[in-house]
């Protein structure tokens, strides 16, 4: 006797006529096969969910091991920039130089004072003062008087010239601003109605030029004021040095015929120490006018040129001028605002570093979601794909930066990874794909 058996499940449509007496043997074989298939599928599904599914890729970027922006410690005019972007430099290598005229003069003056104080110590320690030394002291007094007169004249000349230059620069700013105000008033009067004269676009271009002229004049005024201040400081320093030198020469002259006591010699030696400290300080000021590389690396940006002023806040940058507010006239502008808003910023308000330096070594910064970062530990391995070349390298977790990054309600953290063998052609800024096993 036979009967028809329907097999349901994956083969629901298949039917087989099986002899009744053979049904137990064939059903056992089918059951074993079905169980094996189901078990294999379950293992594959588990591996896919727990292993493959856990290997989420996170965005990363190549960053230099260390980077820094470099500027001079004091505001001054840059006379030389000795490097360009892409140059490799070593620690201590000169990168740029400011105007050294005043600082060099200060070093010379301080050295002259030191030499005079040393000469006084020698004179005090001499048991007998020869006539030649007395004549030398007389000449020193005369020379110091001449030097003081010259330094005082330098102060007057520097003051006069500085005042004249600054006044002229201020007049230029006033004139440029007056021209801008006049042209702006005319534009708002003639070019904001329903009927716009044909000359309005040309007048708007003129307003742009007027604004640029105001910025240029303001920058020139700042430069004149800085020059005047430096010249005045240098002249005042020269006067102070000359007075000190004269006082010492006169003191040496007055005490030449008097036997020095131990106290006099000790005081004179203390003066030598103070004068040496002044020389060291002046030399330090001169050295500060040369910007040197604090580390070995590559110059990644030069933000200024010779002739510009640089200081702790960087070099001033000049953006495109915006003279007319949005809605005041036709949609015509030589310098449209980047954000679409009206431009109210004056030219010259921004600054940027004079130089930027980065080390040649790289590391990875990956942005990892908060759920994944909870499973990452220092020393964990990662697979890193350089998106441009599709090359894959091994990385090691160095640290997790505990500062959350919230983007659209999604929280992530920056993870730093080290890579020991980067592919050729890798440079900072390249995008990466980071996977954690």
Kinemage of the C-alpha trace (Angstrom):
@kinemage 1
@onewidth
@group {chain A} dominant
@subgroup {mainchain}
@vectorlist {calphas} color= white
{ca unk a 1} P 0.000 0.000 0.000
{ca unk a 2} L 1.279 3.452 -0.827
{ca unk a 3} L 0.207 6.959 0.183
{ca unk a 4} L 1.099 10.496 -0.851
{ca unk a 5} L 3.192 12.513 1.642
{ca unk a 6} L 3.414 16.310 1.337
{ca unk a 7} L 6.603 17.948 2.631
{ca unk a 8} L 5.914 21.455 3.947
{ca unk a 9} L 8.358 24.284 4.539
{ca unk a 10} L 11.041 25.266 2.018
{ca unk a 11} L 9.716 22.698 -0.513
{ca unk a 12} L 6.033 23.150 0.196
{ca unk a 13} L 5.102 22.518 -3.399
{ca unk a 14} L 6.937 19.175 -3.703
{ca unk a 15} L 5.091 15.904 -3.222
{ca unk a 16} L 6.393 12.319 -3.294
{ca unk a 17} L 4.721 8.922 -3.358
{ca unk a 18} L 6.441 6.844 -0.757
{ca unk a 19} L 5.820 3.179 0.030
{ca unk a 20} L 4.303 2.994 3.484
{ca unk a 21} L 6.732 0.324 4.694
{ca unk a 22} L 9.762 2.530 3.676
{ca unk a 23} L 8.496 5.827 5.159
{ca unk a 24} L 10.329 5.616 8.501
{ca unk a 25} L 13.768 5.127 6.888
{ca unk a 26} L 13.493 7.910 4.285
{ca unk a 27} L 11.901 10.382 6.717
{ca unk a 28} L 14.790 9.951 9.114
{ca unk a 29} L 17.299 10.805 6.410
{ca unk a 30} L 15.263 13.845 5.353
{ca unk a 31} L 14.937 14.968 8.944
{ca unk a 32} L 18.697 14.739 9.506
{ca unk a 33} L 19.383 16.758 6.335
{ca unk a 34} L 16.831 19.391 7.319
{ca unk a 35} L 18.328 19.745 10.806
{ca unk a 36} L 21.849 20.105 9.324
{ca unk a 37} L 20.697 22.791 6.894
{ca unk a 38} L 18.925 24.722 9.630
{ca unk a 39} L 21.942 24.497 11.947
{ca unk a 40} L 24.318 25.729 9.241
{ca unk a 41} L 21.990 28.634 8.453
{ca unk a 42} L 21.789 29.576 12.105
{ca unk a 43} L 25.591 29.604 12.446
{ca unk a 44} L 25.970 31.759 9.331
{ca unk a 45} L 23.268 34.143 10.535
{ca unk a 46} L 24.923 34.397 13.982
{ca unk a 47} L 28.340 35.087 12.445
{ca unk a 48} L 26.859 37.708 10.118
{ca unk a 49} L 25.066 39.521 12.922
{ca unk a 50} L 27.729 39.292 15.636
{ca unk a 51} L 30.928 39.411 13.579
{ca unk a 52} L 30.417 41.011 10.187
{ca unk a 53} L 27.692 43.312 11.419
{ca unk a 54} L 29.910 44.530 14.244
{ca unk a 55} L 32.624 45.710 11.903
{ca unk a 56} L 31.194 49.159 11.330
{ca unk a 57} L 33.332 51.545 9.346
{ca unk a 58} L 33.952 54.986 10.802
{ca unk a 59} L 35.217 58.109 9.084
{ca unk a 60} L 38.752 59.188 9.851
{ca unk a 61} L 41.374 61.670 8.731
{ca unk a 62} L 45.169 61.777 8.518
{ca unk a 63} L 46.653 64.327 10.908
{ca unk a 64} L 50.269 65.312 11.608
{ca unk a 65} L 51.658 64.196 14.956
{ca unk a 66} L 52.158 67.832 15.916
{ca unk a 67} L 51.386 71.149 14.258
{ca unk a 68} L 51.734 74.729 15.400
{ca unk a 69} L 51.245 78.305 14.217
{ca unk a 70} L 54.264 80.585 14.531
{ca unk a 71} L 54.381 84.358 15.011
{ca unk a 72} L 56.815 86.863 16.506
{ca unk a 73} L 56.435 87.681 20.208
{ca unk a 74} L 56.355 91.438 19.555
{ca unk a 75} L 54.706 93.470 16.823
{ca unk a 76} L 57.182 94.533 14.165
{ca unk a 77} L 57.699 94.757 10.430
{ca unk a 78} L 58.799 91.546 8.742
{ca unk a 79} L 61.873 92.114 6.574
{ca unk a 80} L 62.560 88.547 5.416
{ca unk a 81} L 60.659 85.279 5.094
{ca unk a 82} L 63.219 82.540 4.562
{ca unk a 83} L 60.944 79.572 3.787
{ca unk a 84} L 58.021 78.651 1.550
{ca unk a 85} L 55.231 76.070 1.828
{ca unk a 86} L 56.569 72.538 1.455
{ca unk a 87} L 60.059 73.308 2.766
{ca unk a 88} L 61.456 70.827 5.300
{ca unk a 89} L 63.132 72.542 8.257
{ca unk a 90} L 65.150 71.407 11.270
{ca unk a 91} L 64.823 72.533 14.876
{ca unk a 92} L 66.441 75.951 15.397
{ca unk a 93} L 66.441 76.877 11.684
{ca unk a 94} L 65.655 80.580 11.025
{ca unk a 95} L 62.284 81.017 9.326
{ca unk a 96} L 61.651 84.782 9.251
{ca unk a 97} L 63.254 88.035 10.443
{ca unk a 98} L 61.798 91.327 11.693
{ca unk a 99} L 63.407 94.763 11.441
{ca unk a 100} L 66.540 94.612 13.638
{ca unk a 101} L 67.807 98.193 13.348
{ca unk a 102} L 66.625 99.426 16.769
{ca unk a 103} L 67.495 96.167 18.559
{ca unk a 104} L 70.988 96.110 17.047
{ca unk a 105} L 71.556 99.686 18.215
{ca unk a 106} L 70.350 98.734 21.701
{ca unk a 107} L 72.867 95.874 21.842
{ca unk a 108} L 75.707 98.178 20.774
{ca unk a 109} L 74.736 100.772 23.368
{ca unk a 110} L 74.498 98.180 26.132
{ca unk a 111} L 77.901 96.774 25.141
{ca unk a 112} L 79.399 100.280 25.233
{ca unk a 113} L 78.082 100.732 28.775
{ca unk a 114} L 79.532 97.375 29.775
{ca unk a 115} L 82.937 98.245 28.330
{ca unk a 116} L 82.955 101.556 30.222
{ca unk a 117} L 82.079 99.863 33.520
{ca unk a 118} L 84.799 97.282 33.000
{ca unk a 119} L 87.243 100.088 32.306
{ca unk a 120} L 86.231 101.728 35.587
{ca unk a 121} L 86.942 98.535 37.500
{ca unk a 122} L 90.364 98.333 35.860
{ca unk a 123} L 91.074 101.966 36.730
{ca unk a 124} L 90.039 101.485 40.364
{ca unk a 125} L 92.187 98.403 40.711
{ca unk a 126} L 95.300 100.099 39.246
{ca unk a 127} L 97.674 101.175 42.074
{ca unk a 128} L 98.877 104.228 40.146
{ca unk a 129} L 96.875 106.108 37.507
{ca unk a 130} L 99.198 107.129 34.645
{ca unk a 131} L 98.771 110.428 32.816
{ca unk a 132} L 97.774 108.539 29.689
{ca unk a 133} L 94.808 107.051 31.551
{ca unk a 134} L 93.780 110.493 32.804
{ca unk a 135} L 93.882 111.852 29.260
{ca unk a 136} L 91.842 108.863 28.119
{ca unk a 137} L 89.234 109.617 30.772
{ca unk a 138} L 89.068 113.233 29.632
{ca unk a 139} L 88.490 112.083 26.058
{ca unk a 140} L 85.788 109.699 27.244
{ca unk a 141} L 83.950 112.541 28.972
{ca unk a 142} L 84.187 114.697 25.850
{ca unk a 143} L 83.026 111.862 23.637
{ca unk a 144} L 80.126 111.081 25.981
{ca unk a 145} L 78.982 114.723 25.852
{ca unk a 146} L 79.021 114.669 22.050
{ca unk a 147} L 77.133 111.390 22.048
{ca unk a 148} L 74.478 112.792 24.384
{ca unk a 149} L 73.994 115.891 22.214
{ca unk a 150} L 73.579 113.716 19.135
{ca unk a 151} L 71.089 111.448 20.885
{ca unk a 152} L 69.020 114.418 22.070
{ca unk a 153} L 68.918 115.772 18.508
{ca unk a 154} L 67.844 112.299 17.334
{ca unk a 155} L 64.861 112.463 19.726
{ca unk a 156} L 63.767 115.822 18.338
{ca unk a 157} L 64.168 114.678 14.745
{ca unk a 158} L 62.316 111.415 15.390
{ca unk a 159} L 59.468 113.245 17.108
{ca unk a 160} L 59.172 115.801 14.317
{ca unk a 161} L 59.290 113.260 11.511
{ca unk a 162} L 56.948 110.839 13.284
{ca unk a 163} L 54.367 113.551 13.963
{ca unk a 164} L 54.519 114.699 10.334
{ca unk a 165} L 54.193 111.176 8.914
{ca unk a 166} L 51.310 110.273 11.224
{ca unk a 167} L 49.502 113.532 10.485
{ca unk a 168} L 49.859 112.934 6.753
{ca unk a 169} L 48.566 109.357 7.108
{ca unk a 170} L 45.623 110.522 9.220
{ca unk a 171} L 44.768 113.102 6.584
{ca unk a 172} L 44.789 110.354 3.951
{ca unk a 173} L 42.384 108.275 6.045
{ca unk a 174} L 40.093 111.263 6.550
{ca unk a 175} L 40.113 112.055 2.829
{ca unk a 176} L 39.426 108.448 1.845
{ca unk a 177} L 36.584 108.181 4.370
{ca unk a 178} L 35.100 111.480 3.155
{ca unk a 179} L 35.125 110.248 -0.442
{ca unk a 180} L 33.472 106.993 0.621
{ca unk a 181} L 30.787 108.843 2.601
{ca unk a 182} L 30.041 111.155 -0.318
{ca unk a 183} L 29.745 108.363 -2.889
{ca unk a 184} L 27.657 106.219 -0.518
{ca unk a 185} L 25.256 109.074 0.172
{ca unk a 186} L 24.889 109.715 -3.551
{ca unk a 187} L 24.215 106.025 -4.234
{ca unk a 188} L 21.541 105.817 -1.552
{ca unk a 189} L 19.959 109.001 -2.814
{ca unk a 190} L 19.952 108.240 -6.562
{ca unk a 191} L 20.000 104.448 -6.845
{ca unk a 192} L 17.455 103.078 -4.341
{ca unk a 193} L 14.227 104.112 -6.043
{ca unk a 194} L 12.123 102.314 -8.588
{ca unk a 195} L 13.998 103.901 -11.475
{ca unk a 196} L 17.738 103.318 -11.282
{ca unk a 197} L 20.022 105.614 -13.333
{ca unk a 198} L 22.455 103.973 -15.713
{ca unk a 199} L 25.466 105.172 -13.783
{ca unk a 200} L 24.492 103.320 -10.565
{ca unk a 201} L 26.545 100.165 -11.246
{ca unk a 202} L 29.610 102.330 -11.932
{ca unk a 203} L 28.894 104.283 -8.753
{ca unk a 204} L 28.664 101.027 -6.769
{ca unk a 205} L 32.033 99.925 -8.174
{ca unk a 206} L 33.436 103.292 -7.127
{ca unk a 207} L 32.101 102.697 -3.597
{ca unk a 208} L 33.933 99.376 -3.507
{ca unk a 209} L 37.145 101.111 -4.547
{ca unk a 210} L 36.556 103.840 -1.952
{ca unk a 211} L 36.168 101.208 0.774
{ca unk a 212} L 39.384 99.517 -0.274
{ca unk a 213} L 41.128 102.899 -0.237
{ca unk a 214} L 39.936 103.470 3.359
{ca unk a 215} L 41.368 100.095 4.389
{ca unk a 216} L 44.666 100.819 2.647
{ca unk a 217} L 44.921 104.243 4.256
{ca unk a 218} L 44.117 102.791 7.689
{ca unk a 219} L 46.836 100.157 7.273
{ca unk a 220} L 49.299 102.832 6.174
{ca unk a 221} L 48.401 104.901 9.257
{ca unk a 222} L 49.047 101.912 11.528
{ca unk a 223} L 52.411 101.401 9.870
{ca unk a 224} L 53.374 105.065 10.246
{ca unk a 225} L 52.400 105.028 13.921
{ca unk a 226} L 54.445 101.865 14.509
{ca unk a 227} L 57.448 103.342 12.706
{ca unk a 228} L 57.193 106.567 14.683
{ca unk a 229} L 56.972 104.661 17.976
{ca unk a 230} L 60.008 102.532 17.126
{ca unk a 231} L 62.055 105.555 16.079
{ca unk a 232} L 61.065 107.398 19.269
{ca unk a 233} L 61.960 104.388 21.428
{ca unk a 234} L 65.323 103.996 19.712
{ca unk a 235} L 66.103 107.694 20.171
{ca unk a 236} L 65.083 107.643 23.842
{ca unk a 237} L 67.222 104.555 24.405
{ca unk a 238} L 70.178 106.302 22.802
{ca unk a 239} L 69.692 109.319 25.105
{ca unk a 240} L 69.504 107.124 28.202
{ca unk a 241} L 72.618 105.247 27.154
{ca unk a 242} L 74.506 108.455 26.423
{ca unk a 243} L 73.598 109.897 29.812
{ca unk a 244} L 74.723 106.730 31.552
{ca unk a 245} L 78.008 106.726 29.649
{ca unk a 246} L 78.612 110.414 30.462
{ca unk a 247} L 77.848 109.885 34.134
{ca unk a 248} L 80.283 107.009 34.332
{ca unk a 249} L 82.997 108.908 32.464
{ca unk a 250} L 82.580 111.909 34.751
{ca unk a 251} L 82.644 109.658 37.782
{ca unk a 252} L 85.818 107.984 36.591
{ca unk a 253} L 87.339 111.354 35.894
{ca unk a 254} L 86.476 112.690 39.361
{ca unk a 255} L 87.836 109.651 41.163
{ca unk a 256} L 90.956 109.210 39.039
{ca unk a 257} L 93.237 110.883 41.566
{ca unk a 258} L 91.644 109.206 44.584
{ca unk a 259} L 92.736 105.821 45.783
{ca unk a 260} L 89.917 103.338 45.493
{ca unk a 261} L 88.641 101.520 48.524
{ca unk a 262} L 87.517 97.904 48.603
{ca unk a 263} L 83.921 99.119 48.755
{ca unk a 264} L 84.428 101.241 45.608
{ca unk a 265} L 85.839 98.283 43.706
{ca unk a 266} L 83.009 96.005 44.889
{ca unk a 267} L 80.410 98.569 43.784
{ca unk a 268} L 82.103 98.941 40.392
{ca unk a 269} L 82.117 95.167 39.921
{ca unk a 270} L 78.429 95.052 40.777
{ca unk a 271} L 77.875 97.685 38.076
{ca unk a 272} L 79.694 95.422 35.632
{ca unk a 273} L 77.347 92.556 36.505
{ca unk a 274} L 74.305 94.779 35.980
{ca unk a 275} L 75.693 96.024 32.675
{ca unk a 276} L 76.307 92.433 31.559
{ca unk a 277} L 72.687 91.599 32.378
{ca unk a 278} L 71.589 94.581 30.267
{ca unk a 279} L 73.693 93.302 27.366
{ca unk a 280} L 72.153 89.846 27.715
{ca unk a 281} L 68.654 91.321 27.765
{ca unk a 282} L 69.325 93.467 24.699
{ca unk a 283} L 70.790 90.464 22.885
{ca unk a 284} L 67.736 88.427 23.811
{ca unk a 285} L 65.529 91.139 22.313
{ca unk a 286} L 67.592 91.043 19.127
{ca unk a 287} L 67.416 87.244 18.983
{ca unk a 288} L 63.622 87.396 19.353
{ca unk a 289} L 63.462 89.235 16.014
{ca unk a 290} L 64.494 86.014 14.275
{ca unk a 291} L 61.699 83.427 14.213
{ca unk a 292} L 63.197 79.922 14.421
{ca unk a 293} L 61.651 76.471 14.030
{ca unk a 294} L 60.801 74.995 17.458
{ca unk a 295} L 60.830 71.509 15.950
{ca unk a 296} L 61.726 69.647 12.784
{ca unk a 297} L 58.922 69.490 10.257
{ca unk a 298} L 57.385 70.851 7.069
{ca unk a 299} L 56.156 74.385 6.376
{ca unk a 300} L 52.477 73.976 5.509
{ca unk a 301} L 51.481 77.631 5.149
{ca unk a 302} L 52.995 81.120 4.855
{ca unk a 303} L 50.418 83.703 5.824
{ca unk a 304} L 52.310 86.934 5.166
{ca unk a 305} L 54.938 88.651 3.076
{ca unk a 306} L 57.960 90.834 3.738
{ca unk a 307} L 56.913 94.348 4.682
{ca unk a 308} L 53.855 93.377 6.739
{ca unk a 309} L 53.461 93.782 10.492
{ca unk a 310} L 53.397 90.603 12.568
{ca unk a 311} L 53.046 89.988 16.281
{ca unk a 312} L 51.428 87.615 18.793
{ca unk a 313} L 48.019 87.978 17.118
{ca unk a 314} L 49.315 87.179 13.626
{ca unk a 315} L 49.294 89.029 10.312
{ca unk a 316} L 46.320 91.155 9.319
{ca unk a 317} L 44.299 89.920 6.340
{ca unk a 318} L 42.152 92.070 4.086
{ca unk a 319} L 38.813 90.692 2.909
{ca unk a 320} L 36.812 92.071 0.015
{ca unk a 321} L 35.086 95.360 0.913
{ca unk a 322} L 31.319 95.666 1.192
{ca unk a 323} L 30.046 99.247 1.113
{ca unk a 324} L 26.339 98.944 0.315
{ca unk a 325} L 23.873 96.991 2.435
{ca unk a 326} L 21.711 94.314 0.826
{ca unk a 327} L 18.459 95.711 -0.545
{ca unk a 328} L 19.802 99.212 -1.103
{ca unk a 329} L 20.216 98.759 -4.832
{ca unk a 330} L 20.550 96.360 -7.747
{ca unk a 331} L 21.979 92.874 -7.158
{ca unk a 332} L 25.432 93.848 -8.303
{ca unk a 333} L 28.568 93.392 -6.209
{ca unk a 334} L 32.224 92.813 -6.889
{ca unk a 335} L 32.643 91.016 -3.527
{ca unk a 336} L 29.462 89.111 -2.562
{ca unk a 337} L 29.284 88.106 1.126
{ca unk a 338} L 30.169 84.449 1.699
{ca unk a 339} L 27.064 83.847 3.856
{ca unk a 340} L 24.689 85.949 1.824
{ca unk a 341} L 24.343 88.582 4.542
{ca unk a 342} L 25.171 92.246 4.292
{ca unk a 343} L 28.806 93.029 4.855
{ca unk a 344} L 29.448 95.118 7.927
{ca unk a 345} L 33.010 94.004 8.630
{ca unk a 346} L 35.766 96.495 7.993
{ca unk a 347} L 38.757 95.423 5.885
{ca unk a 348} L 41.726 94.369 7.955
{ca unk a 349} L 39.763 92.995 10.940
{ca unk a 350} L 41.008 89.382 10.474
{ca unk a 351} L 44.417 87.930 11.259
{ca unk a 352} L 46.222 84.721 10.387
{ca unk a 353} L 49.492 83.113 11.536
{ca unk a 354} L 52.659 84.187 9.739
{ca unk a 355} L 53.840 80.567 9.419
{ca unk a 356} L 52.353 77.134 10.113
{ca unk a 357} L 54.574 74.111 10.745
{ca unk a 358} L 53.738 70.392 10.988
{ca unk a 359} L 55.808 67.338 11.821
{ca unk a 360} L 56.416 64.691 9.171
{ca unk a 361} L 54.864 61.882 11.257
{ca unk a 362} L 51.120 61.169 10.968
{ca unk a 363} L 48.394 59.646 13.114
{ca unk a 364} L 44.696 58.907 12.621
{ca unk a 365} L 41.729 60.648 14.176
{ca unk a 366} L 38.545 58.579 13.753
{ca unk a 367} L 35.044 59.750 14.699
{ca unk a 368} L 33.393 56.780 16.446
{ca unk a 369} L 29.796 56.512 17.652
{ca unk a 370} L 29.138 56.336 21.375
{ca unk a 371} L 27.906 52.713 21.251
{ca unk a 372} L 31.016 51.483 19.442
{ca unk a 373} L 33.477 53.589 21.451
{ca unk a 374} L 32.317 51.901 24.666
{ca unk a 375} L 33.825 48.626 23.373
{ca unk a 376} L 37.181 50.101 22.307
{ca unk a 377} L 40.231 49.955 24.548
{ca unk a 378} L 43.733 51.377 24.319
{ca unk a 379} L 45.948 48.967 22.355
{ca unk a 380} L 43.082 47.542 20.274
{ca unk a 381} L 43.856 46.856 16.626
{ca unk a 382} L 42.007 48.405 13.681
{ca unk a 383} L 41.949 48.096 9.912
{ca unk a 384} L 42.396 51.445 8.185
{ca unk a 385} L 41.612 52.049 4.515
{ca unk a 386} L 43.108 55.094 2.759
{ca unk a 387} L 40.151 56.126 0.605
{ca unk a 388} L 42.187 57.660 -2.211
{ca unk a 389} L 44.392 54.601 -2.829
{ca unk a 390} L 42.149 51.886 -1.312
{ca unk a 391} L 45.214 50.536 0.488
{ca unk a 392} L 44.627 48.911 3.882
{ca unk a 393} L 47.011 49.286 6.831
{ca unk a 394} L 46.969 48.164 10.466
{ca unk a 395} L 46.479 50.669 13.247
{ca unk a 396} L 46.570 50.639 17.048
{ca unk a 397} L 44.319 52.641 19.380
{ca unk a 398} L 46.412 55.163 21.312
{ca unk a 399} L 43.713 57.072 23.159
{ca unk a 400} L 40.045 58.000 23.240
{ca unk a 401} L 39.500 61.738 23.558
{ca unk a 402} L 36.739 62.126 26.209
{ca unk a 403} L 35.053 65.108 24.603
{ca unk a 404} L 31.671 64.325 22.989
{ca unk a 405} L 30.890 65.573 19.492
{ca unk a 406} L 27.156 66.161 19.069
{ca unk a 407} L 25.960 66.317 15.477
{ca unk a 408} L 22.231 66.347 14.904
{ca unk a 409} L 21.561 64.498 18.143
{ca unk a 410} L 24.108 61.779 17.390
{ca unk a 411} L 26.986 61.610 19.869
{ca unk a 412} L 30.446 60.443 18.818
{ca unk a 413} L 34.020 60.631 20.108
{ca unk a 414} L 37.423 61.135 18.533
{ca unk a 415} L 39.717 58.106 18.718
{ca unk a 416} L 43.434 58.513 18.042
{ca unk a 417} L 45.257 55.631 16.340
{ca unk a 418} L 48.901 55.033 15.450
{ca unk a 419} L 49.974 53.578 12.088
{ca unk a 420} L 53.531 52.304 11.755
{ca unk a 421} L 53.680 51.850 7.978
{ca unk a 422} L 51.795 54.408 5.903
{ca unk a 423} L 51.339 53.860 2.139
{ca unk a 424} L 53.434 56.042 -0.152
{ca unk a 425} L 51.730 59.300 -1.037
{ca unk a 426} L 49.821 59.675 2.225
{ca unk a 427} L 49.558 63.301 3.323
{ca unk a 428} L 47.653 65.091 6.123
{ca unk a 429} L 43.999 65.753 5.406
{ca unk a 430} L 43.324 62.518 3.483
{ca unk a 431} L 40.093 60.737 4.401
{ca unk a 432} L 40.090 57.242 5.900
{ca unk a 433} L 37.715 54.406 6.691
{ca unk a 434} L 38.397 52.775 10.078
{ca unk a 435} L 37.100 49.354 11.140
{ca unk a 436} L 37.460 47.788 14.583
{ca unk a 437} L 37.351 43.934 14.616
